[in-house]
Amino acid sequence: MHQKHPKSLITDGDASMMTAIEIVMPDADHRLWSWHIEQNMLKRFRGSKLKDFRKFIYHAMEEGEFDRLWREFRGTHNIKEDNLWDVLDSLEFARGSADSTWGSVRAAMGHPEPFPVKYVAIGNEDCGKKFYRGNYLKFYNAIRQAYPDIQMISNCDGSSRPLDHPADLYDFHVYTDSKTLFNMRNTFDRTSRSGLKAFVSEYAVWRSDAGRGSLLASLAEAAFLTGLEMNSDIVHMASYTPLFVNDNDRTWNPDAIVFNSWQHYGTPSYWMQTLFRESSGAMIHPITVSSSYSGSLAASAITWQDSENSFLRVKVVNFGSDAVSLTISTSGLQASVNALGSTSTVLTSGNVMDEN
């Protein structure tokens, strides 16, 4: 090409090609070949809808006329907004049959079986934004119509008052200091039992109390989790965030699991969470802790069963600086406790800011 860069490049829209063009020829205009646009049209449109859409591809018109005709086209044929199409296409890629438009793409990539997508969160920490509710309803209605079994999660907190829009669950995020999170252990005690279920999808102690993953952070998080566990009739799911971090690229602290090119290890928050691994599907029991330091304690009790035996697990968090003596009472046990077979696991250190 005599060392001259092209002004325009026409391709089939291949993602890797688009990336290469942007790097190698950043000043060139990248255009999609009309034949491929036509093929996409044939997949989506039929009859008068296809005929009307072709006008936007093959007819010359001024910008103002294009905008007017586009609005008329969307109204006449009930065309969803572009971002709604993107979401529905993404869900079809994940859940559609191998014969569907986007499910066939997934199958061609080596995964013919659909993915079991059960939940969709609409937005991320967007509840307070001006247009969230209006946009939320557009996505909610479109997804509900296409996938009525998918449960949709609102960004708005429903723990203290009902939502003003439909949802299956509501999202609850909390990043705060250790003392505040410890004091939030009873947050869901006061939540209505007749409302929506909660998904605590992001929780963690952060900033100065957390360091790069401290014992102090894990203690406050453990107390918070005992509250979620005791309120599991309305707290449907919970997730610590973030899960992984590259030790050489710490864009966020703390994280549950740290890795580099030669090792991986869990922070105290990770090891604390392993003590809650039997919580899902377990039976919750009322628990009372008697101690002169009860204000700095949190506790929960569960029983679960394997193929042969039933197990009782009591978790107690001491958020204070003093060793304490206490009495624990629980009720509703369906069998006696074999004290001789009991074991204890203690997560502690000489300094609450110690890391793994």
VOBA-1610 file (N, C-alpha, C; in pm, whole numbers, padded with zeros to 5 digits, always signed):
BEGIN
Met+00084-00121+00000Met+00000+00000+00000Met+00087+00126+00000His+00214+00110-00042His+00306+00223-00058His+00316+00306+00070Gln+00316+00237+00185Gln+00332+00301+00316Gln+00220+00400+00350Lys+00107+00387+00283Lys-00006+00474+00311Lys-00112+00396+00390His-00159+00456+00496His-00263+00393+00575His-00399+00415+00509Pro-00484+00315+00509Pro-00617+00333+00450Pro-00702+00427+00535Lys-00794+00495+00468Lys-00886+00583+00540Lys-01005+00506+00595Ser-01045+00400+00528Ser-01159+00320+00572Ser-01128+00172+00555Leu-01180+00092+00648Leu-01166-00053+00641Leu-01303-00115+00661Ile-01339-00210+00575Ile-01469-00276+00582Ile-01445-00422+00617Thr-01506-00467+00728Thr-01487-00606+00774Thr-01623-00667+00808Asp-01618-00790+00858Asp-01741-00858+00898Asp-01774-00835+01046Gly-01700-00743+01112Gly-01728-00713+01252Gly-01663-00807+01350Asp-01567-00888+01306Asp-01497-00979+01396Asp-01429-00901+01508Ala-01449-00946+01632Ala-01400-00871+01748Ala-01249-00857+01749Ser-01176-00964+01719Ser-01030-00958+01720Ser-00979-00866+01608Met-01048-00867+01493Met-01011-00778+01384Met-01034-00632+01423Met-01144-00606+01490Met-01173-00468+01533Met-01066-00418+01629Thr-01024-00505+01721Thr-00920-00467+01817Thr-00787-00439+01746Ala-00751-00525+01651Ala-00625-00507+01577Ala-00626-00378+01497Ile-00738-00346+01434Ile-00747-00223+01355Ile-00728-00101+01443Glu-00789-00105+01561Glu-00777+00009+01653Glu-00633+00031+01698Ile-00557-00077+01711Ile-00418-00066+01755Ile-00325-00028+01641Val-00339-00097+01527Val-00246-00079+01416Val-00281+00041+01330Met-00408+00066+01312Met-00452+00176+01224Met-00555+00262+01298Pro-00513+00331+01402Pro-00609+00404+01486Pro-00681+00517+01414Asp-00624+00568+01304Asp-00687+00680+01235Asp-00783+00636+01125Ala-00791+00507+01100Ala-00879+00458+00995Ala-01021+00441+01048Asp-01119+00467+00961Asp-01259+00444+00996Asp-01292+00297+00970His-01348+00233+01071His-01384+00092+01058His-01532+00081+01029Arg-01569+00014+00919Arg-01707+00001+00880Arg-01745-00147+00867Leu-01873-00174+00891Leu-01925-00309+00880Leu-01981-00330+00740Trp-01948-00441+00679Trp-01994-00474+00545Trp-02146-00489+00546Ser-02213-00424+00453Ser-02359-00422+00452Ser-02419-00563+00439Trp-02345-00654+00376Trp-02395-00791+00363Trp-02421-00853+00498His-02330-00827+00595His-02347-00883+00729His-02462-00814+00802Ile-02480-00685+00779Ile-02595-00617+00837Ile-02723-00680+00785Glu-02725-00708+00655Glu-02842-00770+00593Glu-02871-00906+00656Gln-02767-00984+00685Gln-02788-01116+00746Gln-02848-01103+00886Asn-02800-01005+00962Asn-02858-00982+01095Asn-03003-00937+01085Met-03033-00854+00985Met-03171-00812+00963Met-03262-00930+00937Leu-03216-01023+00853Leu-03297-01140+00819Leu-03323-01229+00940Lys-03230-01228+01037Lys-03248-01308+01158Lys-03352-01246+01250Arg-03361-01114+01251Arg-03446-01045+01347Arg-03582-01004+01291Phe-03587-00967+01165Phe-03707-00905+01111Phe-03770-00988+01001Arg-03902-00970+00987Arg-03977-01031+00880Arg-04081-00930+00829Gly-04129-00952+00705Gly-04241-00875+00651Gly-04217-00726+00647Ser-04319-00650+00692Ser-04312-00503+00685Ser-04201-00447+00772Lys-04169-00514+00881Lys-04061-00466+00968Lys-03927-00469+00894Leu-03902-00577+00819Leu-03779-00588+00741Leu-03777-00483+00630Lys-03889-00466+00562Lys-03898-00368+00454Lys-03873-00227+00504Asp-03933-00191+00617Asp-03915-00057+00672Asp-03772-00034+00720Phe-03711-00139+00778Phe-03575-00121+00830Phe-03474-00103+00717Arg-03498-00165+00603Arg-03405-00153+00491Arg-03388-00007+00446Lys-03490+00076+00472Lys-03481+00217+00433Lys-03364+00286+00502Phe-03337+00246+00627Phe-03229+00311+00702Phe-03092+00270+00649Ile-03085+00157+00579Ile-02957+00109+00526Ile-02931+00162+00385Tyr-03035+00162+00303Tyr-03013+00185+00160Tyr-03067+00319+00108His-03142+00394+00188His-03196+00522+00141His-03115+00637+00198Ala-03086+00738+00116Ala-03016+00857+00163Ala-03115+00952+00227Met-03080+01009+00343Met-03169+01103+00411Met-03088+01192+00504Glu-03144+01307+00538Glu-03079+01398+00631Glu-03089+01344+00774Glu-03002+01393+00861Glu-02996+01343+00998Glu-03129+01360+01070Gly-03193+01477+01054Gly-03320+01502+01121Gly-03429+01408+01073Glu-03431+01381+00943Glu-03529+01289+00888Glu-03505+01147+00940Phe-03377+01109+00949Phe-03344+00976+01002Phe-03397+00960+01144Asp-03373+01061+01230Asp-03418+01053+01369Asp-03569+01041+01376Arg-03640+01119+01292Arg-03786+01115+01294Arg-03838+00978+01250Leu-03784+00928+01140Leu-03828+00798+01089Leu-03791+00685+01185Trp-03676+00697+01253Trp-03635+00594+01348Trp-03731+00587+01466Arg-03773+00705+01516Arg-03871+00706+01625Arg-04003+00643+01580Glu-04046+00677+01458Glu-04169+00618+01405Glu-04156+00467+01389Phe-04040+00422+01341Phe-04016+00279+01321Phe-04023+00204+01454Arg-03959+00256+01556Arg-03961+00190+01687Arg-04101+00185+01744Gly-04177+00294+01727Gly-04313+00295+01778Gly-04404+00200+01703Thr-04393+00198+01570Thr-04479+00114+01487Thr-04456-00034+01513His-04330-00072+01528His-04296-00214+01539His-04256-00256+01680Asn-04277-00167+01778Asn-04248-00199+01918Asn-04105-00248+01935Ile-04010-00169+01882Ile-03868-00205+01890Ile-03811-00162+02024Lys-03745-00254+02092Lys-03683-00223+02220Lys-03557-00141+02199Glu-03515-00072+02306Glu-03393+00007+02298Glu-03272-00085+02283Asp-03163-00027+02230Asp-03045-00108+02198Asp-02993-00185+02317Asn-02988-00119+02435Asn-02932-00189+02551Asn-03022-00302+02598Leu-03153-00293+02572Leu-03240-00405+02602Leu-03211-00523+02512Trp-03187-00493+02384Trp-03149-00600+02291Trp-03021-00668+02339Asp-02924-00588+02383Asp-02797-00645+02428Asp-02818-00743+02544Val-02903-00703+02640Val-02929-00788+02755Val-03000-00916+02714Leu-03103-00905+02631Leu-03177-01023+02588Leu-03089-01114+02503Asp-03004-01055+02419Asp-02911-01137+02341Asp-02813-01210+02432Ser-02766-01141+02537Ser-02673-01204+02631Ser-02739-01321+02704Leu-02865-01302+02743Leu-02936-01411+02810Leu-02961-01527+02715Glu-02990-01496+02589Glu-03007-01604+02492Glu-02875-01677+02470Phe-02764-01604+02470Phe-02633-01669+02460Phe-02613-01767+02574Ala-02654-01728+02696Ala-02633-01813+02814Ala-02736-01925+02823Arg-02863-01895+02792Arg-02970-01991+02820Arg-03038-02048+02696Gly-03017-01986+02581Gly-03087-02030+02462Gly-03044-02168+02415Ser-03132-02232+02338Ser-03098-02363+02283Ser-02986-02350+02181Ala-02922-02459+02151Ala-02812-02458+02055Ala-02860-02422+01915Asp-02991-02421+01892Asp-03046-02385+01762Asp-03085-02237+01753Ser-03084-02165+01867Ser-03120-02024+01866Ser-03007-01940+01809Thr-03037-01813+01779Thr-02936-01726+01717Thr-02810-01716+01800Trp-02825-01681+01929Trp-02707-01662+02013Trp-02667-01790+02085Gly-02762-01879+02108Gly-02726-02008+02166Gly-02638-02088+02072Ser-02656-02069+01941Ser-02571-02140+01844Ser-02427-02088+01851Val-02412-01960+01885Val-02277-01906+01902Val-02209-01972+02022Arg-02283-01986+02131Arg-02229-02054+02249Arg-02191-02198+02214Ala-02280-02266+02141Ala-02252-02406+02103Ala-02128-02416+02016Ala-02111-02318+01924Ala-01994-02319+01837Ala-01866-02297+01917Met-01877-02235+02033Met-01760-02212+02118Met-01731-02333+02207Gly-01810-02440+02192Gly-01780-02563+02263Gly-01868-02592+02383His-01979-02517+02401His-02066-02541+02516His-02211-02548+02469Pro-02251-02662+02413Pro-02388-02673+02360Pro-02496-02666+02468Glu-02465-02710+02590Glu-02565-02708+02696Glu-02583-02565+02750Pro-02706-02521+02771Pro-02729-02387+02827Pro-02673-02375+02969Phe-02636-02253+03006Phe-02595-02225+03143Phe-02720-02200+03229Pro-02721-02245+03354Pro-02840-02230+03439Pro-02848-02092+03504Val-02870-01989+03424Val-02883-01853+03478Val-03017-01841+03549Lys-03014-01815+03680Lys-03136-01808+03760Lys-03167-01667+03808Tyr-03065-01581+03814Tyr-03083-01448+03870Tyr-03024-01343+03777Val-03087-01227+03774Val-03033-01112+03702Val-03048-00990+03791Ala-02937-00924+03824Ala-02941-00797+03897Ala-02947-00683+03796Ile-03044-00596+03811Ile-03063-00486+03718Ile-02993-00363+03774Gly-02873-00336+03721Gly-02793-00225+03770Gly-02696-00267+03878Asn-02618-00170+03925Asn-02523-00193+04033Asn-02506-00064+04112Glu-02564-00060+04233Glu-02561+00058+04318Glu-02616+00181+04245Asp-02727+00162+04175Asp-02787+00269+04094Asp-02916+00323+04151Cys-02961+00274+04265Cys-03095+00307+04314Cys-03117+00458+04328Gly-03018+00531+04375Gly-03036+00674+04398Gly-03027+00759+04273Lys-02998+00700+04160Lys-02982+00778+04038Lys-03118+00815+03979Lys-03120+00927+03908Lys-03244+00992+03866Lys-03335+00901+03785Phe-03280+00830+03689Phe-03363+00754+03596Phe-03365+00603+03625Tyr-03317+00564+03743Tyr-03304+00420+03768Tyr-03438+00348+03762Arg-03538+00398+03831Arg-03664+00325+03837Arg-03729+00311+03699Gly-03726+00417+03620Gly-03783+00409+03487Gly-03709+00310+03399Asn-03577+00316+03402Asn-03498+00221+03323Asn-03511+00079+03378Tyr-03519+00069+03511Tyr-03533-00062+03574Tyr-03657-00134+03520Leu-03769-00064+03512Leu-03893-00126+03468Leu-03885-00173+03323Lys-03811-00100+03240Lys-03794-00144+03101Lys-03723-00279+03096Phe-03616-00290+03173Phe-03541-00417+03175Phe-03623-00527+03243Tyr-03687-00492+03353Tyr-03767-00591+03427Tyr-03874-00651+03337Asn-03950-00566+03269Asn-04060-00614+03186Asn-04010-00696+03067Ala-03901-00651+03004Ala-03848-00723+02888Ala-03796-00861+02927Ile-03722-00868+03039Ile-03667-00997+03083Ile-03778-01088+03133Arg-03874-01032+03206Arg-03985-01112+03257Arg-04064-01175+03143Gln-04085-01100+03036Gln-04159-01153+02922Gln-04082-01265+02853Ala-03950-01247+02839Ala-03870-01347+02766Ala-03832-01466+02855Tyr-03808-01441+02983Tyr-03763-01547+03075Tyr-03839-01535+03207Pro-03963-01580+03211Pro-04046-01559+03331Pro-03994-01629+03457Asp-03903-01726+03442Asp-03852-01797+03558Asp-03732-01730+03622Ile-03669-01636+03551Ile-03551-01569+03608Ile-03595-01475+03720Gln-03525-01481+03832Gln-03553-01391+03944Gln-03470-01265+03930Met-03537-01150+03940Met-03470-01023+03918Met-03447-00949+04049Ile-03330-00887+04057Ile-03282-00826+04180Ile-03274-00675+04162Ser-03341-00603+04248Ser-03338-00457+04246Ser-03218-00405+04323Asn-03165-00291+04279Asn-03055-00225+04352Asn-03101-00156+04479Cys-03230-00137+04496Cys-03282-00058+04607Cys-03298-00144+04733Asp-03258-00089+04846Asp-03260-00160+04973Asp-03403-00172+05025Gly-03448-00295+05045Gly-03582-00317+05098Gly-03582-00367+05241Ser-03472-00349+05313Ser-03464-00403+05449Ser-03545-00323+05550Ser-03567-00194+05523Ser-03638-00109+05619Ser-03773-00059+05569Arg-03799-00066+05438Arg-03927-00023+05383Arg-03952-00096+05251Pro-04079-00112+05214Pro-04111-00183+05089Pro-04060-00106+04967Leu-04030-00179+04861Leu-03990-00115+04736Leu-04113-00060+04664Asp-04091+00039+04579Asp-04200+00097+04500Asp-04202+00042+04358His-04137-00070+04334His-04134-00131+04202His-04122-00283+04219Pro-04163-00360+04118Pro-04162-00507+04131Pro-04019-00562+04132Ala-03998-00669+04206Ala-03868-00738+04212Ala-03889-00872+04281Asp-03794-00961+04264Asp-03796-01089+04334Asp-03706-01085+04457Leu-03597-01010+04449Leu-03507-00989+04561Leu-03456-00845+04554Tyr-03398-00799+04664Tyr-03330-00670+04662Tyr-03184-00688+04703Asp-03100-00600+04650Asp-02957-00606+04672Asp-02918-00524+04794Phe-02823-00573+04872Phe-02777-00504+04992Phe-02625-00505+04990His-02564-00385+04987His-02417-00372+04987His-02373-00299+05114Val-02262-00341+05171Val-02205-00266+05283Val-02053-00282+05284Tyr-01985-00169+05277Tyr-01840-00159+05298Tyr-01820-00053+05405Thr-01764-00091+05517Thr-01754+00004+05627Thr-01643-00038+05722Asp-01627+00035+05832Asp-01525+00001+05931Asp-01574-00114+06017Ser-01484-00172+06094Ser-01515-00294+06168Ser-01621-00272+06276Lys-01613-00160+06348Lys-01710-00136+06455Lys-01851-00121+06400Thr-01864-00049+06289Thr-01995-00029+06230Thr-02053-00162+06181Leu-01971-00244+06116Leu-02022-00371+06066Leu-02060-00464+06181Phe-01981-00465+06288Phe-02016-00546+06405Phe-02152-00503+06458Asn-02176-00373+06466Asn-02304-00322+06517Asn-02420-00344+06421Met-02390-00384+06298Met-02496-00414+06200Met-02540-00559+06205Arg-02493-00635+06302Arg-02525-00778+06308Arg-02674-00803+06326Asn-02747-00704+06378Asn-02890-00721+06400Asn-02974-00647+06296Thr-02912-00607+06186Thr-02982-00525+06086Thr-03112-00587+06039Phe-03111-00716+06011Phe-03229-00780+05953Phe-03326-00835+06058Asp-03295-00815+06186Asp-03389-00857+06291Asp-03521-00782+06279Arg-03513-00656+06232Arg-03631-00570+06229Arg-03699-00568+06091Thr-03647-00646+05997Thr-03703-00646+05862Thr-03833-00727+05857Ser-03930-00677+05780Ser-04058-00745+05766Ser-04040-00885+05710Arg-04111-00979+05767Arg-04104-01118+05722Arg-04194-01143+05601Ser-04276-01048+05564Ser-04369-01067+05454Ser-04321-01001+05324Gly-04205-00938+05328Gly-04155-00867+05210Gly-04064-00953+05124Leu-03987-00885+05040Leu-03894-00952+04950Leu-03777-01013+05027Lys-03711-01110+04965Lys-03589-01167+05020Lys-03470-01078+04985Ala-03367-01083+05068Ala-03248-01001+05048Ala-03134-01084+04989Phe-03057-01020+04904Phe-02930-01076+04856Phe-02820-00980+04902Val-02746-01019+05004Val-02634-00937+05053Val-02516-00971+04963Ser-02511-00906+04848Ser-02418-00949+04743Ser-02278-00890+04760Glu-02264-00789+04844Glu-02131-00732+04869Glu-02122-00688+05015Tyr-02030-00745+05089Tyr-02004-00699+05225Tyr-01856-00716+05255Ala-01800-00626+05332Ala-01660-00637+05374Ala-01624-00519+05463Val-01532-00542+05554Val-01464-00433+05624Val-01353-00384+05534Trp-01334-00253+05524Trp-01229-00203+05436Trp-01157-00084+05499Arg-01066-00029+05421Arg-00983+00085+05461Arg-00896+00049+05581Ser-00879+00141+05677Ser-00773+00125+05778Ser-00792+00001+05864Asp-00916-00037+05894Asp-00938-00155+05977Asp-00903-00285+05905Ala-00905-00281+05773Ala-00890-00404+05696Ala-00745-00433+05659Gly-00663-00330+05641Gly-00528-00352+05590Gly-00535-00426+05459Arg-00458-00532+05448Arg-00465-00617+05329Arg-00536-00749+05362Gly-00617-00744+05468Gly-00692-00862+05512Gly-00657-00894+05655Ser-00721-00830+05753Ser-00682-00841+05893Ser-00776-00930+05973Leu-00727-00975+06089Leu-00812-01048+06183Leu-00928-00961+06228Leu-00903-00834+06255Leu-01008-00742+06300Leu-01124-00740+06200Ala-01090-00730+06072Ala-01195-00728+05969Ala-01276-00857+05972Ser-01208-00970+05985Ser-01278-01099+05982Ser-01370-01115+06103Leu-01333-01060+06218Leu-01418-01070+06337Leu-01548-00993+06317Ala-01538-00871+06265Ala-01659-00792+06241Ala-01746-00858+06135Glu-01683-00911+06032Glu-01759-00980+05927Glu-01826-01106+05980Ala-01758-01177+06069Ala-01817-01297+06128Ala-01941-01262+06210Ala-01933-01154+06287Ala-02049-01111+06366Ala-02165-01075+06273Phe-02135-01005+06165Phe-02238-00968+06067Phe-02301-01094+06006Leu-02218-01194+05976Leu-02269-01318+05917Leu-02356-01397+06015Thr-02325-01392+06144Thr-02414-01461+06239Thr-02554-01400+06234Gly-02560-01268+06213Gly-02690-01203+06199Gly-02762-01245+06073Leu-02687-01258+05963Leu-02748-01305+05838Leu-02797-01449+05854Glu-02715-01529+05921Glu-02751-01669+05941Glu-02878-01682+06024Met-02889-01604+06131Met-03006-01611+06216Met-03130-01552+06148Asn-03109-01476+06041Asn-03221-01418+05965Asn-03230-01479+05825Ser-03190-01604+05812Ser-03185-01666+05680Ser-03323-01692+05621Asp-03430-01668+05699Asp-03563-01677+05639Asp-03590-01562+05543Ile-03517-01451+05558Ile-03534-01340+05465Ile-03406-01303+05390Val-03291-01347+05440Val-03165-01325+05368Val-03140-01450+05283His-03165-01437+05155His-03163-01553+05065His-03021-01597+05032Met-02930-01499+05011Met-02792-01529+04972Met-02700-01420+05027Ala-02571-01453+05038Ala-02470-01355+05080Ala-02340-01384+05010Ser-02264-01279+04982Ser-02139-01295+04908Ser-02038-01190+04953Tyr-01924-01238+05001Tyr-01812-01148+05033Tyr-01753-01095+04902Thr-01706-00971+04906Thr-01649-00910+04785Thr-01525-00828+04821Pro-01420-00834+04737Pro-01398-00922+04622Pro-01344-01059+04666Leu-01348-01154+04572Leu-01305-01290+04604Leu-01155-01308+04582Phe-01103-01270+04463Phe-00962-01293+04428Phe-00889-01161+04407Val-00758-01162+04433Val-00672-01049+04397Val-00534-01102+04360Asn-00478-01045+04256Asn-00339-01074+04219Asn-00248-00995+04312Asp-00157-01064+04378Asp-00069-00997+04475Asp+00015-00888+04411Asn+00034-00894+04280Asn+00113-00794+04210Asn+00027-00685+04147Asp-00103-00690+04170Asp-00194-00589+04113Asp-00311-00569+04208Arg-00281-00515+04324Arg-00383-00498+04427Arg-00462-00369+04403Thr-00563-00379+04316Thr-00646-00262+04290Thr-00750-00241+04399Trp-00771-00340+04482Trp-00869-00329+04591Trp-00820-00411+04709Asn-00831-00355+04828Asn-00802-00427+04951Asn-00918-00408+05049Pro-00951-00517+05125Pro-00892-00650+05121Pro-00965-00741+05024Asp-00920-00866+05013Asp-00982-00967+04929Asp-00977-01099+05004Ala-01057-01195+04960Ala-01063-01322+05033Ala-00943-01411+05002Ile-00904-01419+04874Ile-00798-01510+04831Ile-00694-01433+04751Val-00570-01446+04789Val-00458-01378+04722Val-00378-01482+04644Phe-00336-01445+04523Phe-00256-01538+04443Phe-00147-01460+04370Asn-00041-01532+04334Asn+00062-01480+04245Asn+00108-01596+04157Ser+00223-01584+04096Ser+00264-01687+04000Ser+00308-01818+04065Trp+00326-01818+04198Trp+00377-01940+04259Trp+00302-01985+04383Gln+00203-01908+04431Gln+00130-01952+04550Gln-00006-01883+04555His-00091-01937+04643His-00218-01872+04672His-00249-01899+04820Tyr-00320-01805+04882Tyr-00353-01822+05023Tyr-00477-01740+05058Gly-00543-01783+05164Gly-00663-01714+05210Gly-00630-01612+05317Thr-00698-01500+05316Thr-00687-01400+05422Thr-00771-01446+05541Pro-00760-01380+05657Pro-00846-01418+05770Pro-00995-01419+05736Ser-01037-01329+05646Ser-01178-01327+05606Ser-01217-01456+05534Tyr-01125-01512+05456Tyr-01152-01639+05389Tyr-01168-01751+05492Trp-01073-01760+05585Trp-01078-01870+05681Trp-01199-01856+05773Met-01238-01733+05803Met-01360-01713+05882Met-01481-01770+05808Gln-01488-01746+05677Gln-01605-01791+05600Gln-01615-01944+05593Thr-01502-02013+05603Thr-01509-02160+05602Thr-01587-02213+05721Leu-01596-02135+05829Leu-01671-02178+05946Leu-01822-02169+05922Phe-01862-02105+05811Phe-02004-02091+05778Phe-02043-02181+05661Arg-01957-02274+05622Arg-01982-02349+05500Arg-02102-02442+05510Glu-02143-02482+05631Glu-02259-02569+05645Glu-02390-02492+05662Ser-02385-02360+05655Ser-02503-02280+05687Ser-02617-02301+05588Ser-02586-02317+05460Ser-02689-02332+05359Ser-02764-02464+05379Gly-02894-02454+05399Gly-02974-02573+05419Gly-02977-02625+05562Ala-02908-02557+05654Ala-02906-02602+05793Ala-03031-02554+05867Met-03051-02610+05986Met-03160-02566+06073Met-03105-02464+06173Ile-03170-02350+06181Ile-03127-02244+06272Ile-03194-02264+06408His-03119-02240+06515His-03173-02254+06650His-03158-02123+06727Pro-03258-02086+06804Pro-03243-01967+06891Pro-03126-01987+06986Ile-03054-01880+07011Ile-02937-01891+07097Ile-02931-01770+07190Thr-02891-01796+07314Thr-02875-01690+07414Thr-02735-01700+07472Val-02666-01586+07478Val-02532-01580+07535Val-02537-01496+07661Ser-02500-01555+07774Ser-02499-01483+07902Ser-02356-01452+07941Ser-02325-01323+07953Ser-02189-01281+07989Ser-02193-01134+08027Ser-02102-01094+08112Ser-02091-00952+08146Ser-02035-00872+08029Tyr-01986-00940+07925Tyr-01934-00873+07805Tyr-02025-00896+07685Ser-02152-00920+07708Ser-02242-00958+07598Ser-02248-00854+07487Gly-02220-00727+07519Gly-02224-00622+07417Gly-02118-00637+07310Ser-02011-00713+07341Ser-01904-00732+07244Ser-01906-00872+07184Leu-02017-00945+07205Leu-02026-01082+07157Leu-02136-01096+07052Ala-02119-01192+06962Ala-02221-01231+06865Ala-02218-01382+06854Ala-02332-01443+06827Ala-02334-01590+06824Ala-02449-01639+06737Ser-02434-01763+06690Ser-02541-01831+06617Ser-02525-01980+06639Ala-02633-02055+06616Ala-02631-02200+06633Ala-02710-02264+06521Ile-02654-02370+06462Ile-02721-02445+06356Ile-02702-02594+06378Thr-02792-02674+06323Thr-02769-02817+06311Thr-02783-02855+06164Trp-02703-02949+06121Trp-02714-03003+05986Trp-02685-03151+05991Gln-02718-03220+05886Gln-02710-03366+05888Gln-02643-03417+05762Asp-02552-03516+05779Asp-02498-03586+05663Asp-02574-03717+05648Ser-02519-03813+05579Ser-02592-03938+05554Ser-02613-04021+05679Glu-02535-03994+05785Glu-02544-04080+05903Glu-02570-04004+06033Asn-02511-03884+06048Asn-02513-03817+06178Asn-02568-03675+06166Ser-02613-03626+06281Ser-02656-03488+06294Ser-02551-03411+06373Phe-02523-03287+06333Phe-02416-03209+06395Phe-02471-03074+06442Leu-02420-03030+06556Leu-02450-02897+06609Leu-02326-02810+06593Arg-02342-02692+06537Arg-02230-02598+06530Arg-02272-02467+06594Val-02197-02425+06694Val-02218-02297+06761Val-02100-02208+06727Lys-02128-02090+06679Lys-02022-01993+06646Lys-02036-01874+06740Val-01927-01834+06801Val-01925-01720+06893Val-01814-01626+06850Val-01845-01498+06841Val-01747-01396+06803Val-01725-01305+06922Asn-01600-01291+06963Asn-01563-01196+07068Asn-01494-01077+07001Phe-01566-00967+06990Phe-01512-00848+06924Phe-01438-00757+07021Gly-01442-00791+07149Gly-01374-00709+07248Gly-01229-00748+07267Ser-01161-00676+07356Ser-01018-00699+07380Ser-00992-00790+07498Asp-01098-00831+07570Asp-01082-00912+07691Asp-01127-01056+07667Ala-01058-01150+07732Ala-01107-01288+07735Ala-01233-01291+07821Val-01331-01370+07783Val-01460-01367+07852Val-01501-01508+07894Ser-01580-01512+08001Ser-01649-01633+08041Ser-01796-01616+08002Leu-01856-01721+07950Leu-01993-01707+07902Leu-02068-01838+07914Thr-02199-01826+07910Thr-02289-01942+07909Thr-02376-01933+07785Ile-02384-02043+07712Ile-02461-02046+07588Ile-02581-02138+07606Ser-02697-02090+07567Ser-02818-02171+07572Ser-02883-02171+07434Thr-02927-02288+07390Thr-02998-02297+07264Thr-03112-02396+07280Ser-03206-02392+07188Ser-03325-02477+07199Ser-03361-02533+07062Gly-03455-02629+07065Gly-03502-02686+06939Gly-03419-02799+06886Leu-03324-02849+06965Leu-03240-02960+06919Leu-03321-03088+06916Gln-03304-03166+06812Gln-03381-03289+06795Gln-03308-03412+06849Ala-03187-03391+06901Ala-03110-03502+06959Ala-03017-03445+07065Ser-02971-03532+07154Ser-02877-03488+07256Ser-02740-03462+07195Val-02661-03382+07265Val-02527-03347+07217Val-02424-03437+07282Asn-02338-03498+07201Asn-02231-03582+07251Asn-02109-03494+07280Ala-02095-03451+07404Ala-01987-03360+07440Ala-01849-03422+07420Leu-01840-03554+07436Leu-01710-03620+07422Leu-01659-03613+07278Gly-01748-03605+07183Gly-01706-03599+07043Gly-01694-03457+06990Ser-01708-03358+07077Ser-01706-03219+07033Ser-01564-03169+07009Thr-01549-03079+06918Thr-01421-03013+06890Thr-01444-02863+06881Ser-01336-02789+06893Ser-01345-02643+06881Ser-01241-02594+06781Thr-01278-02491+06708Thr-01187-02425+06614Thr-01178-02279+06655Val-01057-02227+06674Val-01037-02091+06721Val-00959-02014+06615Leu-01012-01901+06574Leu-00943-01811+06481Leu-00900-01689+06561Thr-00771-01675+06586Thr-00723-01566+06671Thr-00578-01534+06636Ser-00526-01431+06700Ser-00385-01392+06683Ser-00348-01295+06795Gly-00220-01266+06808Gly-00174-01177+06913Gly-00206-01031+06885Asn-00234-00998+06760Asn-00264-00860+06720Asn-00379-00864+06621Val-00482-00783+06645Val-00602-00788+06560Val-00573-00740+06417Met-00462-00670+06397Met-00428-00624+06263Met-00338-00723+06190Asp-00313-00839+06251Asp-00232-00941+06185Asp-00301-00988+06057Glu-00218-01017+05956Glu-00268-01069+05829Glu-00210-01209+05808Asn-00260-01278+05711Asn-00209-01413+05684Asn-00082-01403+05599
//
